[in-house]
Amino acid sequence: MNGGQAVAEVLRAEGVEAIFCFPSNPLIDAAAAVGIRPIVGREERTVINMADAFSRVNNGERIGVCLVQAGPGAEHAFGGIAQAYADSVPLLFLPGGVARGRLGLRTSFDAVEAYRPVSKWAARLTTAESVPDQFRRALSKMRSGRPGPVVLEMPADVVTEEFPDERFGYEPPVRTRSGADPEAVSKAVRLLLAAERPIIHAGHGVLWARATEELVAFAELVGAPVMTTYNGKSAFPEDHPLSLGAGGASLSPGIYALLPGADLIFSIGASLARTLGSCPIPAGKTMIQATNDPDDLSMEYPLAVALAGDAKLVLEQLCEAARVELAGTRRATRAAEEIAEVRRRAALEWAPKLTSEERPINPLRVVADLGAILDPDETIITHDSGYPRDHLAPFYVSGPPRSYLGWGNTTPLGSSLGLALGAKVAAPDKTVVNLMGDAAFGQSGLDLETGVRNKIAILCIVMNNSEMGNYEKMQPVAQERYGIKRLSGSYAEVASALGASASRVELPEEIAPSLQKALGEVREGKTVMLEIITRPEPAVLRL
């Protein structure tokens, strides 16, 4: 067999059924020859976002695979891989490469060196016979510890290089996990039980570890409220009496009300990095951090206790230690009553915006109507950067794990469309929705045609307020003199021209019936876009 065939056999052994690609790569044909479906997008970043979401929805048990062209394709794909790296998403990136004899030339892009800073591992397939060994190394690194993308560049001459079939041997590598130091676990539990107002801070690692059940058990055992990062949203059921919701660039009312008064923060499955995807922790709090990557420990905050281990295993250890300390009882707190009161007050405070009859439409009214119509148990929804994220994440009540795809450690506009397309490929029985602004649509909107052509039925909602919101604060002189934040366009017409079913909504009373109609079309297998004309709405909660 040749090198391309060897890669295809590895992908088949890994259970890969689809690859996300653009525009050409010799491995696309090799994969198609063994029955792996190529899904071709319109540009590199979108197909990487599709692979990203595919991995997320499957919690890394089925991996998103992305193939791009050597040279310009690999060059243009950098932002998508950087985003997956920042959000700790495992995916397999297979860019084409120049023939081995042309390595090192100024005109030959070296993906291995270029991608090393934004990948968990980057390597080159130096011979056809080395394919099984290199894939085993790559996927072992991807699956164990902190997840992340791996890059394997395929030189053009390695694709066609042959070696004897009997020398091919590949076994998918196993995933490794470990628990935390038992002494540190006991100390963490004692500190948490002694705290008067503790809060559990849950991140993306809880989802990767499939540890929601253990997180719920621990929170109930110690009676502590639970907040999540954007990436961790849906790791804890948001209709639970102890849920504070999600926080990042903006905060849920629960986090806004109770985080400042907390005396201890126990973070599980999060790096605690200070990004737009995770809200800052106010100073003066006792901090406990549990993460599967020791490099994250004490990175941003001084810690009273550090726990290195898989979130599921660590939570099991914590539950056992807490049961011993509590001697069969549960810690008595008023956390659930406080959270219920915060929710009651927030409903009254935010009702004018969530039920607004303003024209143009208040975007919070869209979020409220969307939440009332969608079934969170049967939905996967994702935000885009900026105000669509800042409005949706705090007020949309997510359902089971991965019903909400949160992201934001880096914030590239337009990512939500590719994420929604990839999520639908991963979970064809789910209703998949993405919420984006008009600036984000400008970055990736042509990939609606990818959904139409590949029969990927999603609902894309574009909130069109004809501006890039919030940027005037960063460049006030340019805005005052030249109006640089202003945008224009009729995006429903663009979507219709791309083959999607599209309509425009201008009145508040049209939102709910338009959503119902659009969701009905999605269930019929159509790719649908709603352009909703909204007003700028800067109202968000931040500490």
N, C-alpha and C positions, 0 to 999 in steps of 0.2 A: 504494500500500500504506500501511498505518498503522504506527505505531511498534512495536506488538507483533509484527506480521508481519515487520518489518525485523529485530528481535532474533532471531526464529525462523530467518530466513534466514541470519543470521550464525552462529548455533549449528550449523545444518546444514552450512554451508561449513567450519566447524571440525571436522566429523566427530563432533559430539556425538550420541550415541544414547540417552542417558538423563539425566534431571535428577533431583536429590534435592530434595524439597520438603515443606512443611507450613505452614499448612493450605490457604491459598489465595493466589493471585497471578495477575493477568491474563495473565502470560506463560506460565503452565502450559498454558492452552488453546491459545495461539498455537503453542507448541512441539509440542503433541500433534497439531495440524493438519498439521504437516509430518513426522509420523512419529517424533517424539522421545518416548520412553516416560517418563512421570512416575512416580517411585517415592516414595510418600508415607509418611513416618514418623509417629511419635507426638509428637515435640517437636523444636524447632529445633536444639538442640545435636547430637542424634543424626544428623540429616540432613547437618549440616555435617561431622561426623566421617566420615560415609559418603563425601561428596565428597572429603574429605581423603585417605582411604585409596585412593579411586579414582585420584587423582593420583599418590600414592606408588607404587602397584603398577605404574603405567604410566610411572613416571619423568618425569611431566610431559608426555609426548608425547600423551597423551589427558588432558584436563583435567576434573576434577570440577566440576560446576556445581550451585549450590544456590539455590533460590528460597524466599523467605518472605514473609509478609504485611507490609504497611505497619504502622507503629506497634508494637503489642505483639510481633509476630513478629520485627521487626528489633531491638527492644529485648532480647528474650530470647535472640537468637542471638549476642550479643556474646562470650560465653565461648568458643564454638567457633571463631570467627574469631581471637580472641586466641591460642588454642592453636596454630592453623595458622601464625600470624605468628611466634610464638616458635620453632616448629620449622621455619620456612622452607619451608612447603608451598604450592605454587601452586594456587589454586582460584579460581573465578569466583563471586562472591556477588552475587546480583541481588535485593535487597529491594525490595518495593513502596514507593511514596512517595505523599504527599498531592499533590493538584493544585497546580500552580505558584502559583496565586493564594493558597494557604493557607500557603506557606512562611513561616517566621518566627514563627508563632503559638505560644504557650506549649504548647498541646496537640498540636502537630504535631512528631513526632519527626524530627530531621534526621540521617539515617543517614550522610550525607557527613561532617559535622563529628564525629559520635560515633565513627565508625570510622577516621578519619584516623590516630590513633596506633597502630592495630593492623592496618594494611594497607599494602601496598606503594604503592597508589594508591587514592584514593577520589574519585569524581566523580558528577555527576548528568547524566542524559540530558535535556538542556534542550529539545531539539526532536526530532521523529521523524526529520527528515532528517540529524541529527547522529549517529544510531545507528552507522553504519559507521565513521565517524572515531573516535568515542569507544571503540568496541570494539577498533579497531586499536591505539590508544594504550594501552589497558588491557592487552591481551594481549601487546604488545611489552614493556611494563614487567614483566609477570609472567614472561616467558620468559627474559629476559636478566639476567645478573648473579645476585645472590642471589634465589632464588625466593621467592614470597610471595603471599598472597591479594590480589586486587583487588576493589573494591566499586564497582558501578554501580547507583545508585538510579534506579528507573523511576517518575516521577510518573504519577499515574493518568490525567491528561489527555494525556500524551505517548503513552500506549498507543493511544489512539483517534485521535490526530492523524494526518492523511493527508498524503502528498507523492507526486509523480509517480514511477511505477515506474522510469522511465529514469534518475532521479537516484540510484538505489541502486547502489552499487558497493563490493564488499568483497573484499579479498585477505588471507588470513591472514598476519600479520607474521612475518618470519624471526627466528630466534634468533641472537644474537651471542655470540661467545666470544673470549677473548684469552689469550695466554700470558704468561709472566713475563719480567722483565728478565734477559737472558742472563748478565750479570755476577753478579746475585744468585743465579742458578741455580748457576753455577760455585762461588761461595763456599759455598753451602749444601752442595753435594756434598763439597767439600774438608773442611768441618767434620765432616760426618757420617762420612766415611771415616777421619778422624783420631780420632774418639771411640772409647773402649774399650767402652762398653756403651750404644749408642744404642737408642732405641725409636721406632718409627713410630706416630703417634697419628692414626687415621683417623676422619673424621666423615661427616655426612650428605652433604656435597658430593661425596664419591666416588661415592655412589649416583646422585645427580642427574646427574653427568657420565658415568655408565656406565663408570667407570674401574677396575673391579675387576681386569681383566686387566693393566692397566698397574701397578696397585699391587702385584700379585703379582710381576710381573717386576722391579720396583724392589726390593722386599723381598728377593727371592732374590739379586739382583745384589749388594746391599750386606750381605746376611746379617743383617738387623735384624729383631727381633721386631715384631709388629704388634698393637696394641690398638685397639679401637674404642669410640666413645661408644655410648650406647643408640640414638640416632638412626642411627648408622653401622653398627649390628650387621647382619651379612651382607654388608657391603662387602668383607670379606676372608674367604675360606673358613676356617671355624673348625676344620675337620679338618686344616688345613695344619700342617706341623711348626713353622712360625714364628708361629702364632696364639697370642696371649695371652688371647683372648676379649674380652668387653665389660665396661665399667665406667661407673658413674654413682653413684647413691645407694649401691649395693653393688658389690663388685668380684669379678671372677673370681679363682680361686686364682692364675692366672698373673700377672695384673696386681698382685695383692697381694704376690706374692713378688718380682717383678723391677722394678717401677716405682721403689721407693725407692732402689735401687742404680744406676739409670740415670744416665749423665752428660750425655746429650743427648736431647732430645725433638724429633722432627720431626713437626709436625702438618700434615696435609693435609685440606682440605675441612671444617674445623671452626672455629667462632668462638672456641673455648677459653673460652667463657663459664662462669662458676662457677654451675652449676645442678645439679639432681638428675639431669640427663641426661648429665652429663660429670664424671668424677671430678676432684678438684683435683690439680694437679701439684705435688709437693713442691718446696720452695725449693732454690735452689742449682744448678739445671740449665741448661745451655746450651739456648736455645729457638730453633727455626726454625719459622715459621708460613707456610703457603700457603693462601690463601682467595680466593674470587672477589669478596669484598666488602672493599675497603680500610678501611672503617670498623671492621672486626674486628681489624685489625693492631695489636698492642701494647695492645689494650683491657684485658687482664687480666695479662699478663706482659711483662717487658722481653725484646726479641728481639735475637738476634745477626744474624739475616737475616729479612727480610720479603719474601714473594713474593705478588704479586697476579695471579690468573689462574684459569682453569678447571682443575679438578683433573686431567682427562684430559690436557689440553695440557701442564700443568706437569709431570706425571709422565713424559710422553714426553720433555720437555726434560731432566729429571733423569736418566732412563735413559741418554740419549745422552751427557750430561756424565760420568756415572759410568763408562760404557764407555771413554770417552777416558782418564779418570784411572786406570782399572784396566788399561788396555792389553790388553784381551781376556781378563783373568782374572776371578775372582770373589773378593770379600773373604772371607778365611778367618775364621770365627767358630765358637764353640761354642754359639751361641744355640739351635739345634735340640736339642742334647743337654741343655742346661739346662732347656728347656721340657718335654722328655719326662720329666725327673726330677721337675719340679714337678708334672706331671700324675699321675705315679705316686704321689707322696706325698699329693697332694690326694685321689686316689681312696681311699686307705687312711684318711685323716683324716675324710673326709666320709661314708664308707660306713655308719657307724651311723645317720645321719640319712636318707641316700638309700635305704637298705634297711630302714628302721625298721618294726617290728611294733607300734608304740605305738598305743593307742586312747585318745582320738580320734587320728585319723591325722596323722602328721607331714606338713606340706605339701611338704617336700622329697622325700618318697617319691612323692607325686603327680607332681612334676616329673620324677623319675627314670623312673617307669613311662611317663609321656607320651613322654619322649625315646626310650625303648626301642621304643615301638610306632609312632610317627609316622615316615614317610619324609620327611626334611627337603627332599629334592629335589622333592617333590610337595605340600608343605605351606606355608601361610602362617599364622604364629602371632603373636599379640600379647599383651602383658601389660596389666594395669591398674595403677593407682597403688598404692603401699605395698608390703606384703610379697609379693603376687603378682609384682610387678616385680622386687623385690629377690631373690627366689628363682629366678625363671625365667631372667632375663637372664644371670646368671653360669653357670648349669649346663645350660641347653638349648643344644645344639650346632646352630647354624643351618646351612642349606644355601646355595644360590646367592643372588645379590642379590635383595632384597625377599622372601626366604622368612621373614624376621622383621621385623615392623613395630615398631621401637623408637621410643619417644617419652618426653618427660619434662622438657623445658625449662620447661614449666608442667605441673602434674600434676592436672588435674580428674578426680575419681573418676567412673567409669562410661564413659569414652571408648572403652574397648576393644570394647564391643559394637557401636557404630556403625562403628568401624574395621573390625571383622571383616565386618560386613554389606557395607560398601563394597568391601572387598577381594574378596569373593566375586562381586560384580557385575562387578568389573574382570577377575577371573580365574576364570571359572565352572568350569574343569577342575581347579582346585586344591582340596585339603582345607583348610578355613579354621577356625581354632580361636582362641578368646580365653579368657584365664584371668583371672578377677576375684574379688574378695572380696565378702562379704555387704554391706558398706557401699557398694561400687561398684554392686552390683545394685540397691540402693535408689535410686540416681540415674537409672538408665536401663533397668531390667529390663523395663518394659512394652514396649520396642521389640523384644523377642523376637517379639511379635505382628507387627511389621513384617516380620520374616523369614518367619513363617508365611504371612502374607497375600500377600507378594510372591514366595513360593516361593524364598527365599534360604536355601539349606541350609548351615548352619554348626553347629559344636559350641561351645556356651558352657559353660565349666566354672566353677562358683561354689564357691569355697573358703569354707565357712561355719564360722567359729570363734566366732561370736556376740559379736564385739567389734570395735572400731576399734583395731587394734594400734598401739602406739607412742605414742598420743596422751596416755597417762598421764604421759609424761615432760614434756609441755608444760604440763599443768594438773593437777599431782599432788593439790592440795587438793580440787579439784572431783571428782576420781576417788575419793579416799579417803572423802569425805563423801557423795557422791551417786551414785557408780558410773556416771559419764557415758559411759564407753566401751562399756558393755554394749549389745548388740543382740539382737533375737529375730526369729524368722520361719521358716517352712517354705517355702523358695523353689521347690522342685520342684513343690509344689502350685500355686503362683502360675503357674509356667511351663506346667504342664498345663492350667490354666484358660485360658491365653492361646492354647492350641492346639498348643504345642510337645510333642514327645516328651520326657518328663522322668522322671528317676529319682534316687534318693537312695542314696549310698554311705557306709557307716559303718565298714566293716572293711578293713584293708589288703589282704587277699587278694581283695577284691572290685574293687579299682581296675582292674587290667589287663583282666579280662573285661568289666567295665562300659564301659571305654574302647573295647574291640573292638566290643562291641554298638552303642555310640553311633556310632562311625565307620561301621559298616555301615549304620545308619539315615541318616546324612548322605549316604552314597553313593546311597541310594535317593531322595534329594531332600527329606529331612525337616530341619526346624529342631529341634535337639536341645539339651537342657540337662541337665548332670549336677551335682547338688548334692552336694559331698563334705564330710562333717563332719570338720573338722580341729581340731588343737590350736594355740594360739598358738606360733609358733616365731620368736624374735627373732634366731636365729643367722644373721648375715650378716658379710661381710668389708668393713671400712672402714679407710681410713688414718687 
